[in-house]
Amino acid sequence: MEAFRVATAKHTSYLKLFKEIFCLDDTELLNFIKEEINSMIDRHMFKEAMDVVEEFDLYHEYDLHAFVIPCLLQDKLSAVVKYIEKDRKMQERFVSYLDSFVGLSECDVIERLREYKDSQIMTMQYDRFTGKTIEKMIYRLTNELDLSVESVAPNLLRARKEGDLRFKAQSRFVNCDLNDDAYFGHISETLREGDERLQMYFINFLTAQRNFEDAVRWVVYCNIPHARLPRRLQEYIRNMPEVLREAELNISRLEARALDVGEDDAELMPGYPIIMISTWKQLSALTNKLMDETHIGIDSEWKPKITSHCENIALLQLATKDAVYLVDFCSLKMPNDVGEDYMGSFLRTLLCGPSVKIGFDLTNDMRALFSGAAMSHLRSITDDLRNVVCIKMMVENVSLVSSLKEFPRKS
């Protein structure tokens, strides 16, 4: 017992060594060790308590609030991550706890954490749990722990969707970066996949911005009952009843225009087709085709940062001498080992083969390509890249060399 107290008096750096020398894992000492853990908690030695629990494998005896949350509030997130790295359920509960702060005002956060502050446990500032700061913390953790934002952080997911809706509205009506077709496509997809709460959020936002005409359009599109609308929008519709019919016509026109893609196959130029790759069979055929290519142009489109801290690839564009191939990663899910084998073979053929690969910003394209959790097992491919030319990096390096040559030589 005295050996345990010596090993944990001020820190736990030598706990493992003392445990081996003095046989501290004896089951007869278990109750004593638990009492010492509780004593550490009482003395606010939360990190040390976690170290003891980890060393003696007592995870099941303690919940998040015993010392994980207090340790976080002492600004020791790295120690918390190390402690929970082997316990998936605890990881999910921890991130869900952080997610419960998303959307809270600073006053709400202060009220919630005041007890920790008053008892001198919390050393972090309250604003670390508000706004973008807490969102970035959750992003980083879900990425590091390979957790799904959709399942463990629903508040963050909703906040990001709401932010994306606001951004699209600003791009359409303030910055004028989006035409009405593109704007309608983005918003309709988000609201169609969202629940009524998200739909009402956007309608209320547009109403607050006095963008009544567009608010009416989404009322009609989402079939929102009149009684649920904000009062100012109800008054607008009552004073201008024809706007409902105009919104219906506008929606019909935009939907028809979106479907009118023509009967001919898409071509970048006459005789140079654009071919969509959205099935594993098509990807396998493309893999074989790439084996005979000498030069391949590469570009990518990324998913927006709604469900992930880092961008994930959405569309990979490959240009060969005969055609442009669009590899649709959103359609190519990985439900089984067969899909993983197809994807691994495709990427190795593309990136590690003898052909010359050229792209404007391939450094970021490669980062986005392998950043998602579904691609983590294929990241070793980046160790064997061959004949990959990033034009942006090449220009930067040439510019750097040129600037260095301009410095006068020392005599």
C-alpha positions as CSV (number, residue, x, y, z in Angstrom):
1,M,0.0,0.0,0.0
2,E,2.8,2.4,0.9
3,A,4.5,1.6,-2.5
4,F,1.3,2.7,-4.3
5,R,1.1,5.9,-2.3
6,V,4.7,6.7,-3.1
7,A,4.1,6.0,-6.8
8,T,1.1,8.3,-7.0
9,A,1.9,11.0,-4.4
10,K,2.6,13.8,-6.9
11,H,2.4,12.1,-10.4
12,T,2.1,8.7,-11.9
13,S,5.1,8.5,-14.1
14,Y,6.6,5.5,-12.2
15,L,3.3,3.8,-11.5
16,K,3.8,1.0,-14.0
17,L,7.3,0.3,-12.7
18,F,6.2,0.2,-9.1
19,K,3.3,-2.0,-10.0
20,E,5.7,-4.6,-11.5
21,I,8.2,-4.4,-8.7
22,F,5.8,-4.5,-5.8
23,C,3.1,-6.7,-7.4
24,L,0.4,-4.0,-7.0
25,D,-2.0,-5.8,-9.2
26,D,-2.9,-8.2,-6.4
27,T,-6.7,-8.5,-6.2
28,E,-6.5,-8.0,-2.4
29,L,-5.4,-4.4,-3.1
30,L,-8.3,-3.6,-5.4
31,N,-10.5,-1.9,-2.8
32,F,-7.6,0.1,-1.5
33,I,-6.7,1.3,-5.0
34,K,-10.3,2.3,-5.6
35,E,-10.2,4.3,-2.3
36,E,-7.0,6.0,-3.5
37,I,-8.6,6.9,-6.8
38,N,-11.5,8.5,-5.0
39,S,-9.0,10.4,-2.9
40,M,-7.3,11.7,-6.0
41,I,-10.6,12.9,-7.4
42,D,-11.3,14.7,-4.1
43,R,-7.9,16.4,-4.5
44,H,-8.6,17.3,-8.1
45,M,-5.8,15.1,-9.4
46,F,-8.0,14.0,-12.3
47,K,-5.3,13.1,-14.8
48,E,-3.5,11.0,-12.2
49,A,-6.8,9.2,-11.3
50,M,-7.2,8.4,-15.0
51,D,-3.7,7.0,-15.2
52,V,-4.4,4.7,-12.3
53,V,-7.7,3.5,-13.8
54,E,-6.0,2.9,-17.1
55,E,-3.1,1.0,-15.5
56,F,-5.4,-1.3,-13.5
57,D,-8.1,-1.6,-16.2
58,L,-10.9,-0.2,-14.0
59,Y,-12.7,1.6,-16.8
60,H,-16.1,0.0,-16.1
61,E,-16.1,1.4,-12.5
62,Y,-16.2,5.1,-13.5
63,D,-18.3,7.3,-15.8
64,L,-17.4,10.5,-17.7
65,H,-18.1,12.8,-14.9
66,A,-15.8,11.1,-12.4
67,F,-12.7,12.6,-13.9
68,V,-12.9,12.7,-17.7
69,I,-15.0,15.9,-17.9
70,P,-13.1,17.5,-15.0
71,C,-9.8,16.7,-16.7
72,L,-11.1,18.3,-19.9
73,L,-12.0,21.4,-18.0
74,Q,-8.4,21.5,-16.7
75,D,-7.4,21.9,-20.3
76,K,-5.9,18.4,-20.6
77,L,-7.7,17.2,-23.7
78,S,-4.8,15.1,-24.9
79,A,-4.8,13.1,-21.7
80,V,-8.6,12.5,-22.1
81,V,-8.1,11.3,-25.7
82,K,-5.4,8.9,-24.6
83,Y,-7.7,7.6,-21.8
84,I,-10.7,6.9,-24.1
85,E,-8.9,5.7,-27.2
86,K,-9.7,2.0,-26.5
87,D,-13.3,2.5,-25.4
88,R,-15.6,3.3,-28.4
89,K,-18.7,3.8,-26.2
90,M,-16.9,6.3,-24.0
91,Q,-15.6,8.2,-27.1
92,E,-19.1,8.5,-28.3
93,R,-20.5,9.7,-24.9
94,F,-17.6,12.2,-24.6
95,V,-18.2,13.8,-28.0
96,S,-22.0,13.8,-27.4
97,Y,-21.3,15.7,-24.2
98,L,-19.3,18.3,-26.1
99,D,-22.1,18.4,-28.7
100,S,-24.6,19.4,-26.1
101,F,-22.8,22.8,-25.9
102,V,-23.3,23.6,-29.6
103,G,-25.8,26.4,-30.0
104,L,-25.7,27.5,-26.3
105,S,-25.1,31.2,-25.5
106,E,-22.2,32.2,-23.3
107,C,-24.6,32.8,-20.5
108,D,-26.0,29.3,-20.9
109,V,-22.4,27.8,-20.8
110,I,-21.5,29.8,-17.7
111,E,-24.6,28.6,-15.9
112,R,-23.9,25.0,-16.9
113,L,-20.2,25.0,-15.9
114,R,-20.4,27.4,-12.9
115,E,-20.2,24.6,-10.4
116,Y,-16.8,23.4,-11.9
117,K,-15.5,27.0,-11.9
118,D,-16.6,27.8,-8.3
119,S,-15.0,24.6,-7.0
120,Q,-11.8,25.6,-8.7
121,I,-11.8,22.5,-11.0
122,M,-12.2,24.4,-14.3
123,T,-9.2,26.4,-15.5
124,M,-10.4,26.9,-19.1
125,Q,-12.2,30.0,-20.2
126,Y,-16.0,29.7,-20.7
127,D,-15.7,30.9,-24.4
128,R,-13.9,27.6,-25.2
129,F,-17.3,26.0,-25.1
130,T,-19.1,28.5,-27.3
131,G,-19.5,29.2,-31.1
132,K,-16.9,28.1,-33.6
133,T,-14.5,27.1,-30.8
134,I,-16.5,24.1,-29.5
135,E,-17.5,23.2,-33.1
136,K,-13.8,23.0,-34.1
137,M,-13.0,20.9,-31.0
138,I,-15.7,18.4,-32.0
139,Y,-14.6,18.3,-35.6
140,R,-11.0,17.6,-34.6
141,L,-12.1,14.8,-32.2
142,T,-14.5,13.1,-34.6
143,N,-11.7,13.1,-37.2
144,E,-9.1,11.9,-34.8
145,L,-11.3,9.2,-33.3
146,D,-12.9,8.2,-36.6
147,L,-16.4,8.9,-35.3
148,S,-19.5,9.7,-37.4
149,V,-20.7,13.3,-36.8
150,E,-24.2,12.3,-37.8
151,S,-24.5,9.8,-35.0
152,V,-22.5,11.4,-32.1
153,A,-22.9,15.2,-32.8
154,P,-26.4,15.9,-34.1
155,N,-26.4,19.5,-32.8
156,L,-23.2,20.2,-34.7
157,L,-24.5,18.7,-37.8
158,R,-27.7,20.8,-37.6
159,A,-25.6,24.0,-36.9
160,R,-23.5,23.3,-40.0
161,K,-26.5,22.7,-42.1
162,E,-28.1,26.0,-40.9
163,G,-24.8,27.8,-41.5
164,D,-24.7,26.4,-45.1
165,L,-28.2,27.5,-45.8
166,R,-27.3,31.1,-44.6
167,F,-24.2,31.1,-46.7
168,K,-26.1,30.0,-49.8
169,A,-28.7,32.7,-49.2
170,Q,-25.9,35.3,-48.9
171,S,-24.2,34.0,-52.0
172,R,-27.5,34.4,-53.9
173,F,-28.9,37.6,-52.7
174,V,-26.0,39.6,-51.3
175,N,-22.9,38.6,-53.1
176,C,-24.8,37.4,-56.2
177,D,-22.3,34.5,-56.7
178,L,-25.1,32.0,-57.4
179,N,-27.7,32.1,-60.1
180,D,-31.3,31.1,-59.2
181,D,-30.9,27.6,-60.7
182,A,-27.8,26.8,-58.7
183,Y,-29.3,28.3,-55.6
184,F,-32.5,26.3,-55.9
185,G,-30.6,23.1,-56.5
186,H,-28.5,23.6,-53.3
187,I,-31.4,24.7,-51.1
188,S,-34.0,22.2,-52.3
189,E,-31.7,19.2,-51.7
190,T,-30.8,20.4,-48.2
191,L,-34.4,21.1,-47.2
192,R,-35.7,17.9,-48.9
193,E,-33.3,15.8,-46.8
194,G,-33.8,17.9,-43.6
195,D,-36.6,17.8,-41.1
196,E,-39.4,20.4,-40.6
197,R,-37.3,22.0,-37.9
198,L,-34.5,22.8,-40.4
199,Q,-37.1,23.9,-43.0
200,M,-38.7,26.3,-40.5
201,Y,-35.3,27.6,-39.4
202,F,-34.6,28.7,-43.0
203,I,-38.0,30.2,-43.6
204,N,-37.7,32.2,-40.3
205,F,-34.2,33.3,-41.4
206,L,-35.4,34.5,-44.8
207,T,-38.4,36.3,-43.1
208,A,-36.0,38.0,-40.6
209,Q,-34.0,39.2,-43.6
210,R,-37.2,40.5,-45.2
211,N,-36.7,38.2,-48.2
212,F,-40.4,37.3,-48.2
213,E,-40.6,36.2,-51.8
214,D,-38.0,33.5,-51.4
215,A,-39.5,32.5,-48.0
216,V,-42.8,31.9,-49.7
217,R,-41.1,29.7,-52.3
218,W,-39.8,27.4,-49.6
219,V,-43.1,27.4,-47.7
220,V,-44.7,26.0,-50.9
221,Y,-41.8,23.6,-51.7
222,C,-41.9,22.1,-48.1
223,N,-45.7,22.3,-47.8
224,I,-45.5,24.1,-44.5
225,P,-49.0,24.8,-42.9
226,H,-50.0,28.5,-42.9
227,A,-50.5,28.4,-39.1
228,R,-46.8,27.6,-38.5
229,L,-45.4,30.5,-40.4
230,P,-44.0,33.6,-38.7
231,R,-46.5,36.4,-38.3
232,R,-44.8,38.8,-40.7
233,L,-44.8,36.2,-43.5
234,Q,-48.5,35.4,-42.8
235,E,-49.2,39.1,-43.3
236,Y,-47.2,39.2,-46.5
237,I,-49.1,36.3,-48.0
238,R,-52.5,37.7,-46.8
239,N,-51.7,41.1,-48.5
240,M,-50.3,39.4,-51.7
241,P,-52.2,36.1,-52.1
242,E,-50.9,35.7,-55.7
243,V,-47.4,35.0,-54.4
244,L,-48.4,31.4,-53.6
245,R,-49.3,30.6,-57.2
246,E,-46.2,32.4,-58.4
247,A,-44.1,30.3,-56.1
248,E,-45.6,27.1,-57.5
249,L,-44.9,28.2,-61.1
250,N,-41.4,29.2,-60.2
251,I,-40.7,25.8,-58.6
252,S,-42.2,23.9,-61.5
253,R,-40.1,25.9,-64.0
254,L,-36.8,25.4,-62.1
255,E,-37.4,21.6,-61.6
256,A,-38.2,21.2,-65.3
257,R,-35.1,23.1,-66.2
258,A,-33.0,20.9,-63.9
259,L,-34.3,17.8,-65.7
260,D,-33.8,19.1,-69.2
261,V,-30.3,17.7,-69.8
262,G,-30.9,16.7,-73.4
263,E,-30.9,13.3,-75.0
264,D,-27.3,13.4,-76.3
265,D,-24.3,12.2,-74.3
266,A,-22.4,15.0,-72.7
267,E,-19.2,16.1,-74.5
268,L,-16.5,18.5,-73.4
269,M,-15.9,19.2,-77.1
270,P,-17.0,17.4,-80.2
271,G,-15.7,13.8,-80.1
272,Y,-14.4,14.1,-76.5
273,P,-17.1,12.6,-74.3
274,I,-17.6,13.0,-70.5
275,I,-18.2,9.6,-68.9
276,M,-19.7,9.2,-65.4
277,I,-18.2,6.4,-63.2
278,S,-20.7,5.5,-60.5
279,T,-20.6,1.7,-60.2
280,W,-17.8,-0.7,-59.2
281,K,-18.1,-2.4,-62.6
282,Q,-17.5,0.9,-64.3
283,L,-14.6,1.7,-62.0
284,S,-13.0,-1.7,-62.7
285,A,-13.2,-1.0,-66.5
286,L,-11.7,2.4,-66.0
287,T,-8.8,0.9,-63.9
288,N,-7.9,-1.3,-66.9
289,K,-8.2,1.6,-69.3
290,L,-5.7,3.7,-67.2
291,M,-3.0,1.0,-67.5
292,D,-2.5,2.0,-71.1
293,E,-2.5,5.8,-70.6
294,T,0.8,7.8,-70.7
295,H,-0.6,11.1,-69.4
296,I,-3.6,11.8,-67.1
297,G,-5.0,15.1,-65.9
298,I,-6.5,15.1,-62.4
299,D,-8.8,17.5,-60.6
300,S,-11.3,17.0,-57.8
301,E,-14.4,18.5,-56.2
302,W,-14.8,18.3,-52.5
303,K,-17.8,17.8,-50.2
304,P,-18.7,20.9,-48.1
305,K,-17.5,21.1,-44.5
306,I,-20.8,20.1,-43.0
307,T,-20.2,16.7,-41.5
308,S,-16.5,16.7,-41.5
309,H,-13.7,18.8,-40.1
310,C,-11.6,18.1,-43.2
311,E,-12.9,18.0,-46.8
312,N,-13.7,14.7,-48.4
313,I,-13.5,14.0,-52.1
314,A,-16.9,14.1,-53.9
315,L,-15.9,13.9,-57.6
316,L,-12.6,12.9,-59.1
317,Q,-12.1,14.2,-62.7
318,L,-9.6,12.3,-64.9
319,A,-8.7,13.5,-68.4
320,T,-7.1,11.1,-70.9
321,K,-6.4,11.5,-74.6
322,D,-9.8,10.0,-75.4
323,A,-12.3,11.2,-72.8
324,V,-13.0,12.8,-69.4
325,Y,-14.0,10.4,-66.6
326,L,-16.0,11.7,-63.6
327,V,-15.6,9.3,-60.7
328,D,-18.6,9.8,-58.4
329,F,-17.3,9.0,-54.9
330,C,-20.7,9.8,-53.4
331,S,-22.2,6.9,-55.3
332,L,-19.3,4.6,-54.8
333,K,-19.9,3.6,-51.2
334,M,-17.7,1.0,-49.5
335,P,-20.1,-1.6,-47.9
336,N,-17.8,-4.6,-48.3
337,D,-14.3,-5.8,-49.0
338,V,-15.1,-6.1,-52.7
339,G,-15.6,-2.3,-53.0
340,E,-12.4,-1.7,-51.0
341,D,-10.4,-4.0,-53.4
342,Y,-11.8,-2.2,-56.4
343,M,-11.0,1.2,-54.9
344,G,-7.5,0.2,-53.8
345,S,-6.7,-1.3,-57.3
346,F,-8.0,1.9,-59.0
347,L,-6.0,4.3,-56.9
348,R,-2.8,2.3,-57.1
349,T,-3.1,2.1,-60.9
350,L,-3.8,5.8,-61.1
351,L,-1.3,7.2,-58.7
352,C,1.5,4.6,-58.5
353,G,1.6,3.6,-62.2
354,P,4.1,4.8,-64.9
355,S,1.8,7.3,-66.4
356,V,2.4,11.0,-65.8
357,K,-0.3,12.5,-63.6
358,I,-0.8,16.3,-63.9
359,G,-3.0,18.6,-61.7
360,F,-3.1,22.2,-60.6
361,D,-3.3,21.6,-56.9
362,L,-2.7,17.9,-56.4
363,T,-1.3,18.3,-52.9
364,N,-4.8,19.4,-51.6
365,D,-6.5,16.9,-53.9
366,M,-4.6,14.0,-52.4
367,R,-5.2,15.3,-48.9
368,A,-9.0,15.5,-49.6
369,L,-9.0,12.1,-51.3
370,F,-7.5,10.2,-48.4
371,S,-8.9,12.3,-45.5
372,G,-12.2,10.5,-45.0
373,A,-12.6,7.6,-42.6
374,A,-13.6,5.2,-45.4
375,M,-10.3,5.8,-47.1
376,S,-8.0,5.5,-44.0
377,H,-6.9,2.0,-44.8
378,L,-5.7,3.1,-48.3
379,R,-3.5,6.0,-47.1
380,S,-0.3,3.9,-47.5
381,I,-0.8,4.4,-51.2
382,T,0.6,7.9,-50.8
383,D,4.0,6.4,-49.9
384,D,4.3,5.0,-53.4
385,L,3.2,8.0,-55.6
386,R,4.9,7.9,-59.0
387,N,5.2,10.6,-61.7
388,V,2.7,12.9,-59.9
389,V,3.1,16.6,-61.0
390,C,1.5,19.3,-58.9
391,I,1.6,22.5,-61.1
392,K,1.0,24.8,-58.2
393,M,3.8,23.3,-56.1
394,M,6.1,23.3,-59.1
395,V,5.5,27.0,-59.8
396,E,6.0,27.8,-56.1
397,N,9.3,25.9,-56.1
398,V,10.5,27.5,-59.3
399,S,9.6,31.0,-58.0
400,L,11.5,30.2,-54.7
401,V,14.6,29.1,-56.6
402,S,14.4,32.2,-58.8
403,S,14.1,34.5,-55.8
404,L,17.1,32.8,-54.1
405,K,19.2,33.4,-57.2
406,E,18.5,37.1,-57.0
407,F,20.3,37.4,-53.6
408,P,23.8,38.7,-54.0
409,R,26.5,36.2,-53.2
410,K,28.8,36.8,-50.3
411,S,32.3,37.7,-51.4
